[in-house]
Amino acid sequence: MCLLKTVFNVRLKQKSVFIFILFIFLYSQGFAQRGNLKWSNDGKSYYRIENNNILQYTLPNNTSKVLISKEQLTPTNSKTPLNVSYFTFSKDEQKVLIFTNTKRVWRLNTKGDYWVLDLSKGGLVQLGIGLPESSLMFAKFSPDGKKVAYVGGNNIYVEELSDSSIKKLTNDGSTTLINGTFDWAYEEEFACRDGFRWSPDSKSIAYWQIDASTIKKFYMINNTDAIYSQLVPLEYPKVGETPSSCKVGVVTVEDAKTTWMDIPGNPQQHYIVRMEYIPATEKLLIQQLNRKQNESKLFMVEPESGHSKVIYKETDEAWVDIYDEDFKYDIYFTNDFNWLNNGESILWATEKDGWRHLYQVSLQGRQEQLITKGNYDFIDLSYVDTKRGYVYFMASPHNATQSYLYKTKLNGSGTLLLLSLENLKGTHGYNVSPTGTYAMHTFSNHYTKPGSEFIWFLNQKPIKASESIEAKLASLQETPKVDFFKIKTVDGVEMDGWIVKPTNFDATKKYPVVFYVYSEPASTTVNDSYGVGRNRNYNGSMADDGYIYISLDNRGTPAPKGSKWRKSIYRNIGRINIQDQAMAAKEILKWDFVDPERVAVWGHSGGGSATLNLMFKYPEIYKTGISLAAVANQLTYDNIYQERYMGLPQENLEDFVNGSPVTHAKNLEGNLLYIHGTGDDNVHYQNAEILINELVKHNKQFQFMPYPNRTHGIREGEGTSEHLRTLYTNFLKTYCPPGGK
C-alpha cells in the first residue's frame, strides 16, 4: 500500500488486446466500411473495393459493374492509380471522396490524403494542396455537395469544390489544443475520432475542441533508433488527474467566427461524448457525462446564441453505460444518436430497470416509452423500421455466449419475436441496407466457420437459396473441439466457460490446465463464435500437445446478464473478478482428469493484470503464469476508464491499492514470465518497472521480456510475433509440462 501511495502520480486500464488486434486486422483487410460493404443510398446495391477498382453490385441478382476504374483513380501526370483505403459519396452520389496514403494515429489510419472524383464531369482533384502530405483527417462533403471540410494540424478547413479555394475556419489548433478531433483518452475510451458536424444548411460546422494543455506529458523512451535516446511525449491523463477541457463550438463558413455553446459545469470536470444536429433543424443535441460518469445529461442547444437546456437526465450508482454500435472499425466512428420521428425523439439504451433496454426518449418533453421489455439485455441495434413501426436488434435472452436477431414494436406494445434461424445456434450479425430491403447476414459458432448470405431482411429469406448459409453449412462445419459449460462457485456465482480437451483425451489420466483470462468490463472471452479456444501465442496445437485449455467469464464482464452482473465490479477491479476466477478454478481442480500440480494462467492487458493477481493472491492454485502488457499499479492508467469503474482515488484510494497486483507481488511462489513493450502508449512500460522493483525487493525470482518500442499489441518489428510465440511456448512447456499422466 505504501508503494502505491508514493506513486499516486502514476496510474491504469485494462482492455482486451484482442479487441485492439481484431480492430487493426479488420481495418487492414479492407473491412473499414462495415465488412468491406458500403450500401447505396437507395439500398438497392452496394459497393466494394476490389483490385483498386470500386465495384457496384446490384441486388437481388448481385450483378456487378465497375463503377470507378483504376484509370479514373489515376491522377494526371501519374501512371499509378490511388490506393483506395476508404471512400464516401456525396448526397447525390455524383461525387466520390477518396482517402489514400494513410497513416496511423493511435489505433487506426485516420490521417492521409483526400481526393474528389466527379462522376458526372470526370476529373480527379486533390484536396488540401499546400498542407503537409498525409495530414488531412475526416474529410466530409457538405450536405449541398459544394464543399468539403476536413481537419489538418488540429484545425478545421473548408474547401470549395468549384475552384479549390481553401478557408481556414479555426486558427488556434496545436498539439494540445485540438479542433475537430480528439486526444488519446477520448479516442481510446469513448471511441471518439471524427469531431465535427456539418449543419443541415451547409452554412456552419459544429465541432469539439479539446484543450489538453494542462494534461501532464508521459514520456516514453526510444533507445534504438538513434545513438542518443529520444523522448516520445504523450498527453495522457492518469486516473485522479483532471481531464482535458472539452467544449463545443459552431463556426460559420462565411466569416469563420465561432460561437461557443453554453454547457453548464466546469469543462474540466465533465465529458461531451455525443453531439449532432437534430434532423430538419439547426439545433444541436449534446450528451454530457460528469467526471465520475454516473450522471448523464442531454442538452438541446441553440447554435446562434449557445443557449442550452437539459431535456433528459440519467444517474446510476456505479456508472452510466454509453451504448455505441458494435462495429467501430469505420474511421469516422463517433457515438451518434439514433433519430426517430424526424428528430422529435431518439432511440435510447439504458439500464435503469436492471437490464439494458431500448427506450424512446422525446425531445419535446413527452414521457419516455420503454420499447424492449423483459429480463434480458438489448445487445446491439440492427435496423429501425419507422414505416411499419418495428425495431430490429440483437439479443440473447437464454444464452449469454450467443447473439440473435429479434424484433418488437417501436411503441412498446409488441412481444419479443426471434428472427434468426433457430437451428443456427451461435453468433449472428446483420448489415442492413438503408431501406431495410436487404441485409448481409453472417453466422458462426465454435465449430462453424464464418458464413455469409444476402437475405430479404423483412422475411429473413436468402435471396439465392443455393448460396444460403444453410446450403453451405456442411462445408462450413468442423468437428467440435470446444465444449461450453457452466460452473458454480462456493459463493453461488454461476459462470460461463469453454474448454478444449487434449486431442487424445483419456479420462483416466490427469492433464495440465491452462486458463486464459481477461475478466474486466471491456470484454468477454466466452463467446460462441468461430476461433474461440485458440491460443495465438502458442506454437502448434495445445490440444495435440496434451493441454486442457479453459476460459471463464466472471462477474463484471460485459455479458448480457443484466446490470447487476456487470456493475458488481464497480470499485472492485482486481478483487471480485479475481475471486470469481479463483473460486471457479478450485471447482475445476476437483475434476478427476485435471492435474492440480500443473495449473497455468495467462492473459494480455487486463488479462495480464488478472494473471498477476491470480498468481500473487492464489499461489496454491496457479503454479505458472504468463502476463503480457499488464497494469501492475491501478494508479497508472487513464482517468476515463479507471474512474468510470473504480471511482476517484482521492475518495477511495484503498480500492485501487487492494486491486493492484503490485500490492500482492510479495506473495509470488510460482513461475512467472512477465512481458511488456517499452513503447506501449496504452498501458505504460512503467508498470513493468514498478512491478520489477517490488519483486526484487522481496527476492522473488521471475523471467522478464521487454520488447523495445513495441506498443500494446506487441506486434511491431521484424520477427516479434514469432519470437513472442517461441518464448511463450517454451516457458509454458518448461514449467507446466504437457501431456497426461
C-alpha positions in Angstrom: 0.0 0.0 0.0 2.8 2.4 0.8 4.4 1.8 -2.6 1.1 2.7 -4.4 0.6 5.9 -2.3 4.1 7.1 -3.2 3.3 6.7 -6.9 -0.1 8.4 -6.8 1.0 10.4 -9.9 1.3 7.2 -11.8 -2.0 5.3 -12.8 -4.3 2.1 -15.2 -6.6 0.4 -17.6 -7.1 -3.0 -19.0 -9.0 -3.6 -22.2 -8.5 -6.9 -24.0 -5.7 -6.6 -26.5 -7.7 -8.9 -28.8 -10.3 -6.2 -29.4 -7.4 -4.0 -30.5 -5.8 -6.6 -32.7 -9.1 -7.5 -34.3 -9.7 -3.8 -34.8 -6.4 -3.3 -36.7 -6.7 -6.6 -38.6 -10.2 -5.9 -39.9 -9.2 -2.4 -41.0 -6.1 -3.6 -42.7 -8.1 -6.2 -44.6 -10.4 -3.5 -46.0 -13.2 -4.0 -43.6 -13.2 -0.4 -42.6 -16.6 0.2 -44.3 -18.8 -2.2 -42.4 -17.5 -5.5 -43.5 -16.0 -4.2 -46.7 -19.5 -3.4 -47.9 -21.0 0.1 -48.4 -24.6 0.4 -49.3 -26.0 2.8 -51.9 -28.4 5.4 -50.6 -31.4 3.7 -52.2 -30.5 0.4 -50.6 -30.7 -1.5 -53.9 -26.9 -2.0 -54.4 -23.6 -2.0 -52.5 -20.1 -1.1 -53.3 -16.8 -2.8 -52.7 -13.1 -2.0 -53.3 -11.7 -4.8 -55.4 -8.2 -4.7 -57.1 -8.3 -0.9 -56.6 -11.4 -0.6 -58.6 -14.7 0.4 -56.9 -17.4 -2.1 -58.0 -21.2 -1.7 -57.7 -23.2 -4.9 -57.0 -27.0 -4.7 -57.7 -29.4 -6.9 -55.8 -31.3 -9.2 -56.0 -29.2 -10.7 -58.8 -26.0 -9.5 -57.4 -24.7 -8.4 -60.8 -21.6 -6.3 -60.7 -20.1 -3.5 -62.8 -17.0 -1.3 -62.4 -18.3 2.0 -61.1 -14.9 3.6 -60.7 -12.0 2.2 -62.6 -8.3 2.3 -61.9 -8.0 4.7 -64.8 -10.4 7.1 -63.2 -8.4 6.8 -60.0 -5.1 7.7 -61.7 -4.1 11.3 -61.2 -2.9 13.4 -64.1 0.8 13.1 -64.7 0.8 9.7 -62.9 0.8 6.2 -64.1 -0.2 4.7 -60.7 -3.8 4.7 -59.5 -4.6 5.9 -56.0 -4.5 3.1 -53.4 -8.1 3.5 -52.1 -8.3 2.9 -48.3 -11.8 4.4 -47.9 -14.4 6.3 -49.9 -17.6 8.1 -49.4 -20.2 9.6 -51.8 -21.8 13.0 -51.8 -25.6 13.0 -51.0 -26.5 12.8 -54.7 -23.8 10.2 -55.3 -22.3 12.2 -58.1 -19.0 12.9 -56.3 -16.7 10.5 -54.5 -14.3 11.3 -51.7 -11.2 9.1 -51.9 -9.0 8.5 -48.8 -5.4 7.3 -49.6 -1.8 7.4 -48.5 -2.9 6.9 -44.9 -1.0 7.0 -41.6 -1.9 5.5 -38.3 -3.0 7.7 -35.4 -3.2 5.7 -32.2 -5.5 2.8 -33.3 -6.5 3.5 -36.9 -5.1 5.1 -40.0 -7.0 8.3 -39.7 -4.6 10.7 -41.4 -3.9 10.7 -45.1 -4.6 12.4 -48.4 -8.1 13.1 -49.8 -9.1 13.4 -53.5 -12.5 14.1 -55.1 -13.7 12.4 -58.2 -16.6 14.0 -60.1 -18.5 11.1 -61.7 -20.7 13.4 -63.8 -18.0 15.6 -65.2 -14.9 13.5 -64.7 -11.7 14.7 -63.2 -9.7 13.8 -60.1 -8.7 16.7 -57.8 -6.6 16.5 -54.6 -7.8 18.4 -51.6 -5.7 20.4 -49.2 -3.0 21.4 -51.6 -0.3 23.3 -49.6 -0.9 21.3 -46.4 1.6 18.5 -45.4 1.4 15.1 -47.1 -0.9 12.6 -45.3 -2.1 15.2 -42.8 -5.9 15.5 -43.6 -8.5 13.9 -41.3 -12.2 13.1 -41.6 -13.0 14.9 -44.8 -16.7 15.2 -45.4 -18.9 16.6 -48.2 -21.3 19.4 -47.1 -24.9 18.4 -47.4 -25.3 20.5 -50.6 -22.3 18.8 -52.1 -20.5 22.0 -52.9 -17.8 22.0 -50.3 -15.6 19.6 -48.3 -14.5 20.2 -44.7 -11.5 18.4 -43.1 -9.1 18.6 -40.2 -5.5 19.4 -40.7 -3.0 20.2 -37.9 -5.8 20.2 -35.4 -7.6 23.0 -37.3 -10.8 22.8 -39.4 -10.7 23.8 -43.1 -13.4 24.2 -45.8 -12.6 23.8 -49.5 -14.8 25.0 -52.3 -15.1 22.3 -54.9 -15.8 24.7 -57.7 -12.4 26.5 -57.5 -10.4 24.6 -54.9 -10.2 27.7 -52.7 -9.4 26.8 -49.0 -10.6 28.7 -46.0 -9.2 28.0 -42.5 -12.1 28.1 -40.0 -10.0 27.8 -36.8 -6.5 29.1 -36.2 -5.6 28.1 -32.7 -5.0 24.4 -33.3 -1.9 22.9 -31.8 -0.5 19.7 -30.3 -2.6 20.3 -27.2 -5.5 22.5 -28.5 -7.4 20.1 -30.7 -10.2 21.2 -33.0 -12.4 18.7 -34.8 -10.9 15.6 -33.5 -9.8 14.2 -30.1 -7.0 13.4 -27.7 -5.7 10.0 -26.8 -8.1 9.4 -23.9 -11.3 10.3 -25.8 -10.4 8.1 -28.7 -9.4 5.2 -26.6 -12.2 5.2 -24.0 -15.2 6.8 -25.9 -14.2 5.7 -29.5 -14.4 9.4 -30.5 -12.5 10.2 -33.6 -14.4 12.3 -36.1 -15.0 15.5 -34.1 -17.1 17.9 -36.4 -20.6 18.0 -38.0 -21.9 20.0 -40.9 -25.1 21.9 -40.3 -28.1 20.8 -42.5 -27.9 24.1 -44.5 -24.2 23.7 -45.2 -23.5 27.1 -43.7 -21.8 26.2 -40.5 -19.9 23.4 -38.7 -20.2 22.3 -35.1 -17.1 20.9 -33.6 -15.4 19.6 -30.4 -12.5 21.5 -29.0 -10.2 19.5 -26.6 -7.8 21.5 -24.5 -5.1 19.1 -23.3 -2.6 21.9 -22.4 -3.0 21.2 -18.6 -2.5 17.4 -19.1 0.9 16.2 -17.9 3.0 14.6 -20.5 4.0 11.0 -20.1 7.4 10.3 -21.8 8.2 7.0 -23.5 11.8 6.5 -24.4 13.1 5.3 -27.8 16.6 3.9 -27.3 17.0 2.0 -30.6 16.5 4.5 -33.5 19.5 6.7 -32.7 22.7 6.8 -30.8 21.1 9.1 -28.2 17.8 8.2 -26.6 14.7 10.1 -27.9 11.8 11.1 -25.7 8.3 10.4 -27.1 5.8 12.7 -25.3 2.2 11.8 -24.8 -0.6 13.9 -23.2 -2.0 11.2 -21.0 -4.4 12.0 -18.1 -3.7 9.4 -15.4 -6.5 8.4 -13.0 -7.0 11.0 -10.4 -5.7 13.8 -12.7 -8.1 16.5 -14.0 -9.4 15.6 -17.5 -8.8 17.6 -20.7 -11.1 20.6 -21.0 -13.8 20.0 -23.6 -16.3 22.3 -25.3 -18.4 22.6 -28.4 -18.3 25.5 -30.9 -20.2 26.4 -34.0 -18.2 28.2 -36.7 -19.9 29.9 -39.7 -18.3 29.2 -43.0 -18.8 32.7 -44.4 -16.9 34.6 -41.7 -15.1 31.9 -39.8 -16.5 33.1 -36.4 -17.1 30.6 -33.6 -19.9 30.7 -31.1 -19.3 28.6 -28.1 -22.1 26.5 -26.7 -23.0 27.2 -23.1 -23.0 23.8 -21.5 -23.3 24.2 -17.7 -20.4 23.0 -15.5 -16.7 23.1 -15.3 -15.4 21.9 -18.8 -12.6 20.1 -17.0 -15.0 18.1 -14.8 -17.2 16.6 -17.5 -17.1 14.9 -20.8 -19.0 15.6 -24.0 -19.5 12.2 -25.7 -22.2 12.9 -28.3 -23.0 15.9 -30.4 -25.1 16.2 -33.6 -27.5 18.5 -35.4 -31.1 17.5 -34.8 -32.6 16.4 -38.2 -34.6 19.1 -40.0 -33.5 21.7 -37.5 -30.5 24.0 -36.8 -30.4 22.9 -33.2 -27.8 20.6 -31.6 -28.3 17.7 -29.2 -25.4 17.2 -26.9 -24.7 14.4 -24.3 -22.6 15.3 -21.3 -21.2 12.9 -18.7 -19.9 14.1 -15.3 -16.4 13.2 -14.4 -17.4 10.1 -12.4 -19.6 9.1 -15.4 -22.5 8.2 -13.1 -24.7 11.1 -14.4 -25.7 11.7 -18.0 -27.5 14.7 -19.3 -28.9 15.6 -22.8 -28.9 19.2 -23.7 -30.8 20.9 -26.6 -28.7 23.8 -27.8 -29.3 26.9 -29.9 -26.2 27.3 -32.1 -26.7 31.0 -32.7 -26.8 32.0 -29.1 -25.2 29.0 -27.5 -28.1 28.7 -25.0 -28.7 25.2 -23.8 -31.4 23.4 -21.7 -31.5 20.0 -20.1 -34.1 17.7 -21.6 -33.1 14.3 -20.2 -31.1 13.1 -17.2 -30.0 9.7 -16.0 -28.0 8.6 -13.0 -26.5 5.3 -11.8 -24.9 4.2 -8.5 -22.0 2.8 -10.5 -21.6 4.3 -14.0 -23.9 5.2 -16.9 -23.1 2.9 -19.8 -22.8 4.6 -23.2 -24.3 2.4 -25.9 -22.4 2.5 -29.1 -22.6 0.3 -32.1 -20.6 -3.0 -32.1 -18.9 -2.0 -35.4 -16.4 0.7 -34.6 -13.9 0.0 -37.4 -15.2 2.8 -39.5 -12.6 5.6 -39.2 -15.4 8.2 -38.9 -17.0 6.4 -36.0 -18.1 8.6 -33.1 -21.0 7.9 -30.9 -24.1 9.1 -32.7 -27.8 9.4 -31.8 -30.4 7.2 -33.3 -33.2 9.5 -34.5 -36.9 8.8 -34.6 -39.9 10.9 -35.9 -37.7 13.2 -38.0 -35.7 14.2 -34.9 -38.6 14.6 -32.5 -37.3 11.7 -30.4 -34.3 9.4 -30.1 -33.9 5.7 -29.5 -32.0 5.4 -26.2 -30.4 2.5 -24.4 -30.3 2.5 -20.6 -30.0 0.0 -17.7 -32.3 1.9 -15.3 -34.5 -1.1 -14.7 -31.6 -3.5 -14.2 -31.4 -4.6 -17.8 -30.1 -2.8 -20.9 -33.3 -1.8 -22.7 -34.3 0.5 -25.5 -36.5 3.5 -24.8 -38.0 6.2 -27.0 -37.0 9.5 -25.4 -38.9 12.6 -26.6 -37.0 15.8 -27.3 -40.4 17.6 -26.9 -40.9 16.8 -23.2 -43.3 13.8 -23.6 -42.9 10.8 -21.3 -40.3 8.3 -22.4 -41.5 4.9 -23.7 -40.0 1.6 -22.9 -39.7 -0.5 -26.1 -37.9 -3.7 -25.2 -39.4 -5.4 -22.1 -38.3 -8.4 -20.1 -35.5 -9.9 -18.2 -32.9 -9.8 -21.0 -30.4 -7.3 -22.4 -30.5 -5.4 -25.7 -27.1 -6.0 -27.3 -26.9 -4.0 -30.5 -29.2 -2.1 -32.8 -29.7 -3.6 -36.4 -32.4 -1.6 -38.0 -35.3 0.8 -37.3 -38.4 0.4 -39.5 -40.4 3.6 -38.7 -42.8 2.9 -41.6 -44.0 -0.4 -40.2 -43.3 0.5 -36.6 -40.6 -2.1 -35.6 -37.1 -2.1 -34.2 -34.7 -4.9 -35.0 -31.9 -5.6 -32.6 -29.5 -8.2 -31.3 -30.2 -10.1 -28.0 -29.7 -13.5 -26.4 -32.1 -14.0 -23.5 -31.3 -17.6 -23.0 -27.5 -17.9 -23.7 -25.1 -15.1 -22.8 -22.4 -16.5 -25.1 -24.5 -16.1 -28.3 -26.3 -13.4 -30.3 -29.6 -13.4 -32.3 -31.8 -11.0 -34.2 -35.1 -10.1 -32.6 -37.8 -7.5 -33.4 -40.5 -5.8 -31.4 -42.9 -2.9 -31.8 -41.4 0.6 -31.6 -44.3 1.7 -29.4 -43.5 -0.9 -26.8 -46.8 -2.8 -27.3 -45.3 -5.8 -29.1 -43.9 -9.1 -27.9 -40.3 -10.2 -28.5 -40.0 -12.1 -31.8 -37.0 -14.2 -32.7 -36.0 -13.8 -36.4 -32.6 -15.7 -36.6 -33.0 -19.3 -37.7 -33.4 -21.4 -34.6 -31.3 -24.2 -36.0 -28.3 -21.9 -36.3 -27.1 -21.7 -32.7 -24.3 -19.3 -32.2 -23.4 -15.7 -33.2 -25.3 -13.8 -35.9 -24.6 -10.5 -37.5 -26.6 -8.3 -39.9 -25.5 -5.4 -42.1 -28.9 -4.0 -43.2 -29.4 -1.8 -46.3 -30.7 1.8 -45.6 -34.2 0.9 -46.7 -34.4 -2.4 -44.9 -34.9 -4.4 -48.1 -31.7 -6.4 -48.0 -29.1 -7.4 -45.5 -25.9 -9.3 -45.4 -26.3 -11.9 -42.7 -23.3 -13.6 -41.1 -23.1 -16.5 -38.8 -20.6 -18.6 -37.0 -20.2 -20.7 -33.9 -17.4 -22.6 -32.2 -17.4 -25.3 -34.8 -18.8 -23.4 -37.8 -16.5 -21.2 -39.9 -18.0 -17.7 -40.7 -20.6 -17.9 -43.4 -22.5 -15.1 -45.1 -25.5 -14.6 -47.3 -27.6 -11.9 -48.7 -31.2 -12.0 -47.5 -34.5 -10.3 -47.9 -34.4 -8.6 -44.5 -38.1 -8.4 -43.6 -38.7 -12.1 -44.1 -35.2 -13.3 -43.4 -35.2 -15.5 -46.6 -32.0 -15.9 -48.6 -32.0 -14.1 -51.9 -30.4 -17.2 -53.5 -31.2 -20.5 -51.7 -28.2 -22.2 -53.3 -25.9 -19.5 -51.8 -27.5 -19.5 -48.3 -25.7 -20.3 -45.1 -27.9 -23.3 -44.7 -26.9 -24.6 -48.1 -23.2 -24.1 -47.3 -23.5 -25.3 -43.7 -22.0 -28.8 -44.3 -18.9 -27.3 -45.9 -18.5 -24.7 -43.1 -18.8 -27.1 -40.1 -15.9 -28.8 -38.4 -15.6 -31.4 -35.7 -16.2 -29.5 -32.5 -13.1 -29.0 -30.4 -14.6 -26.7 -27.9 -17.2 -27.5 -25.3 -19.2 -24.9 -23.4 -20.1 -25.4 -19.8 -21.3 -23.6 -16.7 -19.7 -23.8 -13.3 -21.0 -22.6 -9.9 -18.5 -21.4 -7.2 -18.8 -21.8 -3.5 -20.1 -18.2 -3.4 -23.0 -19.3 -5.6 -21.8 -17.5 -8.7 -22.5 -19.3 -11.9 -20.1 -18.6 -14.7 -20.0 -19.5 -18.4 -16.8 -21.2 -19.7 -15.4 -23.1 -22.5 -12.9 -26.0 -22.5 -10.7 -27.6 -25.1 -9.6 -31.0 -24.1 -6.4 -32.9 -25.3 -6.8 -34.4 -28.7 -6.4 -38.0 -27.5 -8.2 -37.4 -24.2 -8.1 -40.2 -21.7 -10.4 -39.6 -18.7 -8.2 -41.9 -16.6 -5.2 -39.6 -16.8 -4.5 -36.2 -15.3 -3.7 -33.3 -17.6 -2.2 -29.8 -17.1 -4.7 -27.0 -17.4 -4.1 -23.5 -18.9 -6.6 -20.8 -18.0 -7.0 -17.9 -20.4 -8.2 -14.8 -18.6 -9.4 -11.2 -19.3 -12.0 -10.6 -16.6 -12.6 -6.8 -16.9 -15.6 -4.7 -18.0 -14.2 -4.1 -21.5 -14.5 -7.6 -22.9 -15.8 -11.2 -22.6 -13.8 -14.3 -23.6 -16.6 -16.9 -23.6 -18.3 -16.3 -26.9 -19.8 -18.9 -29.2 -18.1 -17.8 -32.4 -15.5 -19.3 -34.7 -11.9 -19.2 -33.4 -12.8 -19.3 -29.7 -10.5 -21.7 -27.9 -7.4 -20.9 -30.0 -4.2 -19.5 -28.5 -2.4 -17.3 -30.9 0.7 -17.1 -28.7 1.2 -20.9 -28.7 3.3 -22.6 -31.4 1.4 -25.6 -32.6 -1.7 -27.1 -31.0 -2.2 -27.1 -27.3 -4.7 -29.9 -27.6 -2.4 -32.1 -29.7 0.4 -31.5 -27.1 -1.8 -32.5 -24.2 -3.1 -29.4 -22.5 -6.5 -28.6 -21.2 -7.4 -25.1 -22.2 -10.1 -23.2 -20.4 -11.6 -19.7 -20.2 -14.3 -18.3 -17.9 -16.3 -15.1 -17.7 -16.7 -13.7 -14.2 -18.9 -11.1 -12.7 -18.1 -7.7 -14.1 -17.5 -8.8 -17.7 -19.9 -7.2 -20.2 -22.0 -10.3 -20.8 -25.8 -9.8 -21.4 -26.7 -11.0 -17.9 -28.1 -7.7 -16.5 -26.6 -4.7 -15.0 -26.2 -6.3 -11.5 -23.8 -8.8 -13.1 -21.9 -6.2 -15.0 -21.7 -3.5 -12.4 -20.8 -5.7 -9.4 -17.2 -4.9 -10.3 -17.6 -1.2 -9.5 -14.7 -0.2 -7.3 -13.8 -4.0 -7.3 -11.4 -4.4 -10.2 -8.7 -6.8 -9.1 -10.8 -8.2 -6.3 -14.3 -9.6 -7.3 -13.1 -10.7 -10.8 -10.0 -12.4 -9.3 -12.1 -14.1 -6.6 -14.6 -15.4 -9.2 -11.8 -16.8 -11.4 -10.0 -18.5 -8.5 -13.1 -20.0 -7.0 -14.2 -21.4 -10.4 -10.7 -22.8 -10.8 -11.0 -24.5 -7.4 -14.1 -26.3 -8.6 -12.4 -27.3 -11.9 -9.4 -28.7 -10.0 -11.9 -31.2 -8.4 -12.3 -32.9 -11.8 -10.6 -36.2 -11.9 -8.7 -35.6 -15.1 -7.1 -32.2 -14.0 -3.6 -32.2 -12.5 -3.6 -29.7 -9.7 0.2 -29.5 -9.7 0.2 -28.3 -13.4 -2.0 -25.2 -13.5 -1.1 -22.2 -15.6 -2.8 -18.9 -16.3 -2.2 -16.3 -19.0 -3.6 -13.0 -20.3 -2.9 -9.8 -22.1 -3.6 -6.3 -21.0 -6.5 -6.6 -18.4 -5.9 -10.3 -18.7 -2.2 -9.7 -17.9 -3.3 -7.8 -14.8 -5.6 -10.7 -13.8 -2.8 -13.2 -14.4 -0.6 -11.3 -11.9 -3.3 -11.0 -9.3 -4.2 -14.7 -9.6 -0.5 -15.7 -9.3 0.0 -13.4 -6.2 -3.3 -14.0 -4.4 -3.8 -17.7 -5.1 -0.3 -19.3 -5.4 -1.8 -22.5 -4.1 -3.8 -22.8 -7.3 -1.8 -21.2 -10.1 1.7 -22.5 -10.4 2.7 -20.9 -13.7 1.7 -17.5 -15.2 2.4 -15.6 -18.4 1.4 -11.9 -18.2 1.6 -9.6 -21.2 1.2 -5.8 -21.1 -0.3 -5.8 -17.7 -1.3 -2.9 -15.4 0.7 -3.6 -12.3 -0.5 -0.5 -10.5 -4.0 0.7 -10.9 -2.9 4.3 -10.4 -1.0 4.3 -13.7 -4.0 4.0 -16.1 -6.0 6.7 -17.8 -8.7 8.6 -15.9 -11.7 8.0 -18.2 -11.5 4.2 -18.0 -10.3 3.8 -14.4 -12.5 6.4 -12.8 -15.6 5.0 -14.6 -15.1 1.6 -13.0 -13.2 2.5 -9.8 -14.2 6.0 -8.8 -11.7 8.7 -7.8 -8.6 7.7 -6.0 -8.9 10.9 -4.0 -12.0 9.4 -2.4 -11.4 5.6 -2.3 -7.6 5.0 -2.7 -7.8 1.8 -0.8 -9.9 0.2 -3.6 -7.1 1.0 -6.1 -4.4 -0.3 -3.8 -6.1 -3.5 -2.9 -7.0 -4.3 -6.5 -3.4 -3.7 -7.9 -1.1 -6.7 -8.5 1.9 -4.8 -7.2 0.4 -4.7 -3.7 0.4 -8.5 -3.6 3.6 -9.2 -5.5 5.4 -10.3 -2.3 3.3 -13.5 -2.4 4.7 -14.8 -5.6 5.6 -18.5 -5.3 5.2 -20.0 -8.8 6.8 -19.5 -12.2 6.2 -16.1 -13.7 7.0 -14.7 -17.2 6.3 -11.0 -17.5 6.3 -9.4 -20.9 5.8 -5.7 -21.9 6.5 -3.4 -24.8 8.6 -0.3 -23.9 6.7 1.8 -26.4 3.2 0.9 -25.0 1.2 4.2 -25.2 -1.8 2.4 -23.6 -0.5 0.5 -20.6 2.8 2.2 -19.9 6.0 0.3 -19.6 6.4 2.0 -16.2 4.1 -0.8 -14.9 6.8 -3.3 -15.6 9.5 -1.3 -13.7 7.1 -0.7 -10.7 6.4 -4.4 -10.5 10.0 -5.5 -11.0 11.1 -3.2 -8.1 8.6 -4.8 -5.8 9.5 -8.4 -6.8 13.2 -7.6 -6.4 12.5 -6.1 -3.0 11.1 -9.4 -1.8 13.7 -11.5 -3.6 11.1 -13.1 -5.9 12.6 -14.8 -8.9 10.9 -14.5 -12.3 11.5 -14.1 -16.0 11.1 -10.8 -17.8 11.0 -9.9 -21.5 10.8 -6.2 -22.6 10.2 -5.6 -26.3 11.8 -2.3 -27.4 9.4 0.3 -28.8 6.6 -2.2 -29.2 3.1 -0.9 -28.4 0.3 -2.5 -26.5 -0.3 -5.3 -29.1 3.5 -6.2 -29.1 3.3 -6.8 -32.8 5.7 -4.3 -34.4 9.2 -5.1 -35.5 10.8 -7.8 -37.6 10.4 -11.3 -36.0 8.4 -10.0 -33.0 5.4 -12.3 -33.3 7.5 -15.4 -33.9 9.8 -14.6 -31.0 6.9 -14.0 -28.7 5.2 -17.3 -29.6 8.5 -19.2 -29.1 9.1 -17.5 -25.7 5.6 -18.2 -24.6 5.6 -21.8 -25.7 9.0 -22.7 -24.4 8.2 -21.2 -21.0 4.8 -23.0 -20.7 6.3 -26.3 -21.7 9.2 -26.0 -19.3 7.2 -25.0 -16.2 3.8 -26.6 -17.0 4.8 -29.7 -19.0 2.1 -31.0 -21.4 0.6 -34.5 -21.6 -1.5 -36.9 -19.5 -0.1 -38.8 -16.5 
